[in-house]
């Protein structure tokens, strides 16, 4: 869409009177019309901010801890707590993992040492802690 902005109205007056009308000297207006265009569609694509991207990575990290360590999907309250703590950098990714491994819920699973080590190994193989989390 183009937006045409007429800079003076004296041209219309001149056509109506059939005689040339000069602009008043006090006005500093350009002699031609300016054409303004809207930004191209690719310019108006909204990109994720780095904060939103980091938040998404943190949410994924927490969800994977729930699934890999506690063997269940996250609950909204618990996930919100861990994401909030990590996002505010009050805890590191390692501290969050420690919190999952040594939680009461994990202890109630009553895993053998071998099963606990298998889960630990699986977490370290499948879960990477992004740099910004630590």
VMD Tcl script that builds the backbone (N, CA, C; Angstrom):
set m [mol new atoms 402]
animate dup $m
set s [atomselect $m all]
$s set {name element resname resid chain x y z} {
  {N N UNK 1 A 0.841 -1.175 0.000}
  {CA C UNK 1 A 0.000 0.000 0.000}
  {C C UNK 1 A 0.882 1.232 0.000}
  {N N UNK 2 A 0.592 2.151 -0.885}
  {CA C UNK 2 A 1.333 3.397 -0.952}
  {C C UNK 2 A 0.507 4.511 -0.349}
  {N N UNK 3 A 1.167 5.385 0.321}
  {CA C UNK 3 A 0.507 6.530 0.928}
  {C C UNK 3 A 1.079 7.778 0.277}
  {N N UNK 4 A 0.251 8.493 -0.458}
  {CA C UNK 4 A 0.695 9.713 -1.120}
  {C C UNK 4 A 0.305 10.898 -0.258}
  {N N UNK 5 A 1.263 11.738 0.009}
  {CA C UNK 5 A 1.016 12.898 0.849}
  {C C UNK 5 A 1.216 14.157 0.011}
  {N N UNK 6 A 0.132 14.889 -0.319}
  {CA C UNK 6 A 0.316 16.154 -1.036}
  {C C UNK 6 A 0.913 17.182 -0.087}
  {N N UNK 7 A 1.926 17.853 -0.560}
  {CA C UNK 7 A 2.619 18.782 0.316}
  {C C UNK 7 A 2.040 20.196 0.270}
  {N N UNK 8 A 1.368 20.536 -0.821}
  {CA C UNK 8 A 0.739 21.864 -0.878}
  {C C UNK 8 A -0.589 21.762 -1.601}
  {N N UNK 9 A -1.439 22.715 -1.355}
  {CA C UNK 9 A -2.721 22.749 -2.042}
  {C C UNK 9 A -2.739 23.826 -3.120}
  {N N UNK 10 A -1.622 24.539 -3.284}
  {CA C UNK 10 A -1.610 25.627 -4.257}
  {C C UNK 10 A -1.734 25.133 -5.686}
  {N N UNK 11 A -1.349 23.877 -5.991}
  {CA C UNK 11 A -1.464 23.352 -7.353}
  {C C UNK 11 A -2.932 23.220 -7.741}
  {N N UNK 12 A -3.768 22.783 -6.813}
  {CA C UNK 12 A -5.200 22.689 -7.087}
  {C C UNK 12 A -5.807 24.060 -7.313}
  {N N UNK 13 A -5.369 25.034 -6.539}
  {CA C UNK 13 A -5.856 26.394 -6.693}
  {C C UNK 13 A -5.457 26.965 -8.053}
  {N N UNK 14 A -4.237 26.625 -8.497}
  {CA C UNK 14 A -3.756 27.120 -9.784}
  {C C UNK 14 A -4.571 26.530 -10.921}
  {N N UNK 15 A -4.900 25.238 -10.840}
  {CA C UNK 15 A -5.717 24.618 -11.883}
  {C C UNK 15 A -7.098 25.261 -11.921}
  {N N UNK 16 A -7.658 25.519 -10.786}
  {CA C UNK 16 A -8.995 26.104 -10.725}
  {C C UNK 16 A -9.007 27.518 -11.291}
  {N N UNK 17 A -7.974 28.283 -11.086}
  {CA C UNK 17 A -7.924 29.676 -11.531}
  {C C UNK 17 A -7.297 29.803 -12.913}
  {N N UNK 18 A -6.715 28.720 -13.466}
  {CA C UNK 18 A -6.010 28.743 -14.744}
  {C C UNK 18 A -4.883 29.762 -14.770}
  {N N UNK 19 A -4.333 30.048 -13.648}
  {CA C UNK 19 A -3.169 30.906 -13.608}
  {C C UNK 19 A -2.213 30.369 -12.557}
  {N N UNK 20 A -0.921 30.520 -12.775}
  {CA C UNK 20 A 0.062 29.987 -11.821}
  {C C UNK 20 A -0.017 30.707 -10.474}
  {N N UNK 21 A 0.047 29.917 -9.457}
  {CA C UNK 21 A 0.049 30.454 -8.096}
  {C C UNK 21 A 1.324 29.966 -7.423}
  {N N UNK 22 A 2.105 30.884 -6.938}
  {CA C UNK 22 A 3.354 30.516 -6.271}
  {C C UNK 22 A 3.102 30.319 -4.789}
  {N N UNK 23 A 3.837 29.428 -4.174}
  {CA C UNK 23 A 3.681 29.251 -2.731}
  {C C UNK 23 A 4.174 30.478 -1.989}
  {N N UNK 24 A 3.624 30.661 -0.838}
  {CA C UNK 24 A 4.057 31.787 -0.015}
  {C C UNK 24 A 5.473 31.546 0.456}
  {N N UNK 25 A 6.317 32.558 0.489}
  {CA C UNK 25 A 7.714 32.369 0.865}
  {C C UNK 25 A 7.897 31.901 2.309}
  {N N UNK 26 A 6.963 32.157 3.184}
  {CA C UNK 26 A 7.122 31.763 4.584}
  {C C UNK 26 A 7.046 30.250 4.754}
  {N N UNK 27 A 6.395 29.571 3.834}
  {CA C UNK 27 A 6.263 28.123 3.950}
  {C C UNK 27 A 7.453 27.441 3.287}
  {N N UNK 28 A 8.040 26.512 3.957}
  {CA C UNK 28 A 9.160 25.756 3.398}
  {C C UNK 28 A 8.668 24.360 3.063}
  {N N UNK 29 A 7.981 24.233 1.923}
  {CA C UNK 29 A 7.431 22.952 1.513}
  {C C UNK 29 A 8.153 22.461 0.274}
  {N N UNK 30 A 8.410 21.163 0.172}
  {CA C UNK 30 A 9.030 20.626 -1.035}
  {C C UNK 30 A 8.084 20.809 -2.219}
  {N N UNK 31 A 8.658 20.850 -3.409}
  {CA C UNK 31 A 7.876 21.101 -4.610}
  {C C UNK 31 A 7.178 19.857 -5.124}
  {N N UNK 32 A 7.599 18.688 -4.720}
  {CA C UNK 32 A 7.012 17.451 -5.248}
  {C C UNK 32 A 6.288 16.709 -4.135}
  {N N UNK 33 A 5.515 15.705 -4.572}
  {CA C UNK 33 A 4.823 14.865 -3.588}
  {C C UNK 33 A 5.759 13.760 -3.152}
  {N N UNK 34 A 5.704 13.405 -1.880}
  {CA C UNK 34 A 6.520 12.318 -1.362}
  {C C UNK 34 A 5.701 11.040 -1.345}
  {N N UNK 35 A 6.341 9.937 -1.609}
  {CA C UNK 35 A 5.681 8.644 -1.580}
  {C C UNK 35 A 6.255 7.843 -0.424}
  {N N UNK 36 A 5.376 7.402 0.460}
  {CA C UNK 36 A 5.788 6.570 1.588}
  {C C UNK 36 A 5.200 5.193 1.387}
  {N N UNK 37 A 5.978 4.186 1.642}
  {CA C UNK 37 A 5.464 2.827 1.512}
  {C C UNK 37 A 5.559 2.121 2.851}
  {N N UNK 38 A 4.699 1.145 3.022}
  {CA C UNK 38 A 4.744 0.343 4.241}
  {C C UNK 38 A 5.961 -0.566 4.183}
  {N N UNK 39 A 6.438 -1.050 5.335}
  {CA C UNK 39 A 7.566 -1.965 5.328}
  {C C UNK 39 A 7.204 -3.242 4.567}
  {N N UNK 40 A 8.220 -3.834 3.970}
  {CA C UNK 40 A 8.019 -5.097 3.255}
  {C C UNK 40 A 7.568 -6.163 4.241}
  {N N UNK 41 A 6.789 -7.153 3.787}
  {CA C UNK 41 A 6.287 -8.189 4.697}
  {C C UNK 41 A 7.389 -8.881 5.493}
  {N N UNK 42 A 8.537 -9.117 4.861}
  {CA C UNK 42 A 9.610 -9.796 5.597}
  {C C UNK 42 A 10.175 -8.932 6.718}
  {N N UNK 43 A 10.032 -7.604 6.599}
  {CA C UNK 43 A 10.494 -6.721 7.661}
  {C C UNK 43 A 9.572 -6.763 8.870}
  {N N UNK 44 A 8.320 -7.128 8.642}
  {CA C UNK 44 A 7.363 -7.101 9.738}
  {C C UNK 44 A 7.158 -8.457 10.392}
  {N N UNK 45 A 7.967 -9.450 10.020}
  {CA C UNK 45 A 7.896 -10.747 10.686}
  {C C UNK 45 A 8.405 -10.573 12.108}
  {N N UNK 46 A 7.616 -11.042 13.033}
  {CA C UNK 46 A 8.031 -10.921 14.427}
  {C C UNK 46 A 8.938 -12.094 14.774}
  {N N UNK 47 A 10.137 -11.783 15.164}
  {CA C UNK 47 A 11.095 -12.807 15.565}
  {C C UNK 47 A 11.024 -12.995 17.064}
  {N N UNK 48 A 11.289 -14.205 17.500}
  {CA C UNK 48 A 11.318 -14.462 18.935}
  {C C UNK 48 A 12.452 -13.669 19.553}
  {N N UNK 49 A 12.180 -13.090 20.680}
  {CA C UNK 49 A 13.246 -12.399 21.387}
  {C C UNK 49 A 14.124 -13.439 22.046}
  {N N UNK 50 A 15.329 -13.046 22.365}
  {CA C UNK 50 A 16.226 -14.001 23.009}
  {C C UNK 50 A 15.685 -14.439 24.355}
  {N N UNK 51 A 14.961 -13.560 25.037}
  {CA C UNK 51 A 14.374 -13.940 26.322}
  {C C UNK 51 A 13.325 -15.031 26.129}
  {N N UNK 52 A 12.488 -14.898 25.107}
  {CA C UNK 52 A 11.465 -15.903 24.844}
  {C C UNK 52 A 12.111 -17.220 24.453}
  {N N UNK 53 A 13.141 -17.151 23.651}
  {CA C UNK 53 A 13.850 -18.358 23.224}
  {C C UNK 53 A 14.483 -19.046 24.428}
  {N N UNK 54 A 15.122 -18.282 25.298}
  {CA C UNK 54 A 15.734 -18.850 26.500}
  {C C UNK 54 A 14.674 -19.486 27.388}
  {N N UNK 55 A 13.542 -18.821 27.528}
  {CA C UNK 55 A 12.452 -19.352 28.346}
  {C C UNK 55 A 11.974 -20.697 27.784}
  {N N UNK 56 A 11.867 -20.787 26.463}
  {CA C UNK 56 A 11.446 -22.033 25.827}
  {C C UNK 56 A 12.456 -23.145 26.088}
  {N N UNK 57 A 13.737 -22.821 25.979}
  {CA C UNK 57 A 14.766 -23.823 26.252}
  {C C UNK 57 A 14.729 -24.274 27.704}
  {N N UNK 58 A 14.502 -23.347 28.602}
  {CA C UNK 58 A 14.422 -23.698 30.024}
  {C C UNK 58 A 13.210 -24.585 30.269}
  {N N UNK 59 A 12.072 -24.253 29.675}
  {CA C UNK 59 A 10.867 -25.081 29.835}
  {C C UNK 59 A 11.117 -26.495 29.311}
  {N N UNK 60 A 11.778 -26.606 28.162}
  {CA C UNK 60 A 12.100 -27.924 27.602}
  {C C UNK 60 A 13.043 -28.700 28.530}
  {N N UNK 61 A 14.024 -28.004 29.073}
  {CA C UNK 61 A 14.980 -28.619 29.997}
  {C C UNK 61 A 14.251 -29.185 31.214}
  {N N UNK 62 A 13.370 -28.388 31.802}
  {CA C UNK 62 A 12.622 -28.821 32.991}
  {C C UNK 62 A 11.699 -29.990 32.650}
  {N N UNK 63 A 11.009 -29.905 31.531}
  {CA C UNK 63 A 10.100 -30.993 31.130}
  {C C UNK 63 A 10.864 -32.300 30.955}
  {N N UNK 64 A 12.020 -32.209 30.368}
  {CA C UNK 64 A 12.816 -33.428 30.161}
  {C C UNK 64 A 13.327 -33.988 31.487}
  {N N UNK 65 A 13.625 -33.131 32.447}
  {CA C UNK 65 A 14.003 -33.631 33.773}
  {C C UNK 65 A 12.847 -34.403 34.394}
  {N N UNK 66 A 11.650 -33.874 34.289}
  {CA C UNK 66 A 10.477 -34.578 34.819}
  {C C UNK 66 A 10.345 -35.953 34.169}
  {N N UNK 67 A 10.426 -35.978 32.851}
  {CA C UNK 67 A 10.210 -37.230 32.127}
  {C C UNK 67 A 11.335 -38.229 32.383}
  {N N UNK 68 A 12.582 -37.771 32.307}
  {CA C UNK 68 A 13.716 -38.690 32.453}
  {C C UNK 68 A 13.962 -39.124 33.891}
  {N N UNK 69 A 13.822 -38.224 34.834}
  {CA C UNK 69 A 14.145 -38.545 36.232}
  {C C UNK 69 A 12.933 -39.085 36.982}
  {N N UNK 70 A 11.809 -38.387 36.875}
  {CA C UNK 70 A 10.638 -38.792 37.654}
  {C C UNK 70 A 9.695 -39.708 36.881}
  {N N UNK 71 A 9.980 -39.906 35.613}
  {CA C UNK 71 A 9.221 -40.830 34.771}
  {C C UNK 71 A 7.746 -40.425 34.637}
  {N N UNK 72 A 7.523 -39.103 34.523}
  {CA C UNK 72 A 6.158 -38.593 34.354}
  {C C UNK 72 A 6.232 -37.202 33.743}
  {N N UNK 73 A 5.127 -36.763 33.135}
  {CA C UNK 73 A 5.106 -35.370 32.646}
  {C C UNK 73 A 5.054 -34.395 33.819}
  {N N UNK 74 A 5.439 -33.180 33.550}
  {CA C UNK 74 A 5.447 -32.161 34.609}
  {C C UNK 74 A 4.027 -31.763 34.985}
  {N N UNK 75 A 3.900 -31.270 36.210}
  {CA C UNK 75 A 2.645 -30.647 36.637}
  {C C UNK 75 A 2.850 -29.137 36.487}
  {N N UNK 76 A 1.796 -28.391 36.195}
  {CA C UNK 76 A 1.956 -26.947 35.933}
  {C C UNK 76 A 2.630 -26.170 37.070}
  {N N UNK 77 A 2.272 -26.462 38.292}
  {CA C UNK 77 A 2.841 -25.720 39.427}
  {C C UNK 77 A 4.325 -26.011 39.592}
  {N N UNK 78 A 4.674 -27.288 39.548}
  {CA C UNK 78 A 6.079 -27.667 39.703}
  {C C UNK 78 A 6.944 -27.132 38.579}
  {N N UNK 79 A 6.444 -27.259 37.368}
  {CA C UNK 79 A 7.214 -26.775 36.220}
  {C C UNK 79 A 7.412 -25.266 36.305}
  {N N UNK 80 A 6.352 -24.546 36.667}
  {CA C UNK 80 A 6.448 -23.089 36.789}
  {C C UNK 80 A 7.502 -22.701 37.827}
  {N N UNK 81 A 7.559 -23.451 38.931}
  {CA C UNK 81 A 8.554 -23.171 39.976}
  {C C UNK 81 A 9.976 -23.310 39.438}
  {N N UNK 82 A 10.263 -24.448 38.794}
  {CA C UNK 82 A 11.616 -24.695 38.290}
  {C C UNK 82 A 11.986 -23.706 37.192}
  {N N UNK 83 A 11.067 -23.422 36.295}
  {CA C UNK 83 A 11.337 -22.468 35.205}
  {C C UNK 83 A 11.607 -21.080 35.780}
  {N N UNK 84 A 10.815 -20.673 36.767}
  {CA C UNK 84 A 11.001 -19.359 37.400}
  {C C UNK 84 A 12.373 -19.264 38.060}
  {N N UNK 85 A 12.766 -20.294 38.794}
  {CA C UNK 85 A 14.061 -20.285 39.489}
  {C C UNK 85 A 15.227 -20.256 38.500}
  {N N UNK 86 A 15.125 -21.062 37.442}
  {CA C UNK 86 A 16.186 -21.086 36.432}
  {C C UNK 86 A 16.240 -19.781 35.651}
  {N N UNK 87 A 15.088 -19.258 35.269}
  {CA C UNK 87 A 15.036 -18.013 34.493}
  {C C UNK 87 A 15.607 -16.839 35.274}
  {N N UNK 88 A 15.354 -16.821 36.570}
  {CA C UNK 88 A 15.863 -15.737 37.419}
  {C C UNK 88 A 17.313 -15.977 37.825}
  {N N UNK 89 A 17.853 -17.123 37.416}
  {CA C UNK 89 A 19.233 -17.514 37.728}
  {C C UNK 89 A 19.484 -17.636 39.228}
  {N N UNK 90 A 18.442 -18.005 39.960}
  {CA C UNK 90 A 18.610 -18.269 41.391}
  {C C UNK 90 A 19.217 -19.648 41.603}
  {N N UNK 91 A 19.043 -20.538 40.609}
  {CA C UNK 91 A 19.667 -21.852 40.641}
  {C C UNK 91 A 20.253 -22.140 39.266}
  {N N UNK 92 A 21.193 -23.057 39.222}
  {CA C UNK 92 A 21.795 -23.467 37.953}
  {C C UNK 92 A 21.073 -24.708 37.430}
  {N N UNK 93 A 21.372 -25.082 36.204}
  {CA C UNK 93 A 20.804 -26.303 35.646}
  {C C UNK 93 A 21.222 -27.531 36.437}
  {N N UNK 94 A 22.456 -27.535 36.910}
  {CA C UNK 94 A 22.946 -28.645 37.732}
  {C C UNK 94 A 22.213 -28.734 39.064}
  {N N UNK 95 A 21.933 -27.586 39.648}
  {CA C UNK 95 A 21.181 -27.581 40.905}
  {C C UNK 95 A 19.748 -28.065 40.696}
  {N N UNK 96 A 19.170 -27.715 39.549}
  {CA C UNK 96 A 17.819 -28.198 39.245}
  {C C UNK 96 A 17.842 -29.719 39.101}
  {N N UNK 97 A 18.817 -30.256 38.359}
  {CA C UNK 97 A 18.928 -31.710 38.191}
  {C C UNK 97 A 19.121 -32.388 39.548}
  {N N UNK 98 A 19.951 -31.805 40.396}
  {CA C UNK 98 A 20.164 -32.341 41.745}
  {C C UNK 98 A 18.841 -32.382 42.504}
  {N N UNK 99 A 18.062 -31.307 42.386}
  {CA C UNK 99 A 16.770 -31.244 43.058}
  {C C UNK 99 A 15.839 -32.366 42.612}
  {N N UNK 100 A 15.897 -32.726 41.342}
  {CA C UNK 100 A 15.068 -33.826 40.841}
  {C C UNK 100 A 15.589 -35.173 41.323}
  {N N UNK 101 A 16.900 -35.376 41.202}
  {CA C UNK 101 A 17.476 -36.670 41.579}
  {C C UNK 101 A 17.311 -36.971 43.068}
  {N N UNK 102 A 17.380 -35.959 43.883}
  {CA C UNK 102 A 17.325 -36.183 45.322}
  {C C UNK 102 A 16.028 -35.666 45.932}
  {N N UNK 103 A 14.975 -35.648 45.125}
  {CA C UNK 103 A 13.657 -35.226 45.617}
  {C C UNK 103 A 12.988 -36.372 46.369}
  {N N UNK 104 A 12.009 -36.019 47.155}
  {CA C UNK 104 A 11.230 -37.021 47.886}
  {C C UNK 104 A 10.532 -37.972 46.908}
  {N N UNK 105 A 10.031 -37.406 45.809}
  {CA C UNK 105 A 9.350 -38.236 44.815}
  {C C UNK 105 A 10.286 -39.283 44.210}
  {N N UNK 106 A 11.521 -38.885 43.961}
  {CA C UNK 106 A 12.498 -39.838 43.414}
  {C C UNK 106 A 12.815 -40.902 44.464}
  {N N UNK 107 A 12.944 -40.496 45.709}
  {CA C UNK 107 A 13.230 -41.454 46.777}
  {C C UNK 107 A 12.088 -42.457 46.931}
  {N N UNK 108 A 10.844 -41.995 46.756}
  {CA C UNK 108 A 9.681 -42.875 46.872}
  {C C UNK 108 A 9.608 -43.911 45.753}
  {N N UNK 109 A 10.360 -43.687 44.699}
  {CA C UNK 109 A 10.401 -44.681 43.618}
  {C C UNK 109 A 11.139 -45.929 44.059}
  {N N UNK 110 A 11.933 -45.799 45.121}
  {CA C UNK 110 A 12.635 -46.933 45.726}
  {C C UNK 110 A 13.419 -47.743 44.688}
  {N N UNK 111 A 14.240 -47.030 43.920}
  {CA C UNK 111 A 15.017 -47.665 42.860}
  {C C UNK 111 A 16.247 -48.354 43.422}
  {N N UNK 112 A 16.660 -49.399 42.759}
  {CA C UNK 112 A 17.927 -50.037 43.114}
  {C C UNK 112 A 19.064 -49.111 42.682}
  {N N UNK 113 A 20.254 -49.354 43.201}
  {CA C UNK 113 A 21.405 -48.545 42.816}
  {C C UNK 113 A 21.630 -48.612 41.308}
  {N N UNK 114 A 21.465 -49.785 40.757}
  {CA C UNK 114 A 21.662 -49.995 39.329}
  {C C UNK 114 A 20.645 -49.180 38.521}
  {N N UNK 115 A 19.387 -49.198 38.920}
  {CA C UNK 115 A 18.354 -48.449 38.218}
  {C C UNK 115 A 18.598 -46.941 38.341}
  {N N UNK 116 A 19.033 -46.497 39.527}
  {CA C UNK 116 A 19.338 -45.086 39.735}
  {C C UNK 116 A 20.471 -44.650 38.808}
  {N N UNK 117 A 21.521 -45.485 38.720}
  {CA C UNK 117 A 22.646 -45.156 37.844}
  {C C UNK 117 A 22.240 -45.181 36.373}
  {N N UNK 118 A 21.335 -46.080 35.999}
  {CA C UNK 118 A 20.840 -46.110 34.618}
  {C C UNK 118 A 20.125 -44.809 34.272}
  {N N UNK 119 A 19.302 -44.324 35.202}
  {CA C UNK 119 A 18.599 -43.058 34.973}
  {C C UNK 119 A 19.606 -41.912 34.879}
  {N N UNK 120 A 20.581 -41.918 35.765}
  {CA C UNK 120 A 21.606 -40.874 35.754}
  {C C UNK 120 A 22.341 -40.866 34.419}
  {N N UNK 121 A 22.739 -42.029 33.964}
  {CA C UNK 121 A 23.440 -42.153 32.688}
  {C C UNK 121 A 22.558 -41.648 31.543}
  {N N UNK 122 A 21.289 -42.040 31.565}
  {CA C UNK 122 A 20.360 -41.627 30.516}
  {C C UNK 122 A 20.195 -40.106 30.496}
  {N N UNK 123 A 20.106 -39.505 31.661}
  {CA C UNK 123 A 19.963 -38.050 31.741}
  {C C UNK 123 A 21.183 -37.367 31.135}
  {N N UNK 124 A 22.380 -37.845 31.491}
  {CA C UNK 124 A 23.582 -37.205 30.964}
  {C C UNK 124 A 23.766 -37.440 29.478}
  {N N UNK 125 A 23.275 -38.549 28.973}
  {CA C UNK 125 A 23.363 -38.821 27.536}
  {C C UNK 125 A 22.342 -38.009 26.744}
  {N N UNK 126 A 21.135 -37.874 27.268}
  {CA C UNK 126 A 20.043 -37.257 26.505}
  {C C UNK 126 A 19.766 -35.808 26.841}
  {N N UNK 127 A 20.264 -35.347 27.936}
  {CA C UNK 127 A 19.916 -34.003 28.381}
  {C C UNK 127 A 21.160 -33.137 28.441}
  {N N UNK 128 A 21.168 -32.108 27.623}
  {CA C UNK 128 A 22.274 -31.164 27.696}
  {C C UNK 128 A 21.770 -29.896 28.374}
  {N N UNK 129 A 22.603 -29.341 29.196}
  {CA C UNK 129 A 22.244 -28.115 29.905}
  {C C UNK 129 A 22.747 -26.953 29.064}
  {N N UNK 130 A 21.841 -26.111 28.548}
  {CA C UNK 130 A 22.290 -24.944 27.764}
  {C C UNK 130 A 23.197 -24.046 28.592}
  {N N UNK 131 A 24.112 -23.367 27.919}
  {CA C UNK 131 A 25.084 -22.491 28.598}
  {C C UNK 131 A 24.431 -21.455 29.490}
  {N N UNK 132 A 23.316 -20.874 29.043}
  {CA C UNK 132 A 22.690 -19.803 29.793}
  {C C UNK 132 A 22.055 -20.297 31.082}
  {N N UNK 133 A 21.831 -21.625 31.211}
  {CA C UNK 133 A 21.173 -22.159 32.411}
  {C C UNK 133 A 22.167 -22.247 33.562}
  {N N UNK 134 A 23.414 -22.576 33.280}
  {CA C UNK 134 A 24.405 -22.732 34.354}
  {C C UNK 134 A 24.965 -21.435 34.826}
}
mol reanalyze $m
mol bondsrecalc $m
mol representation Tube
mol addrep $m
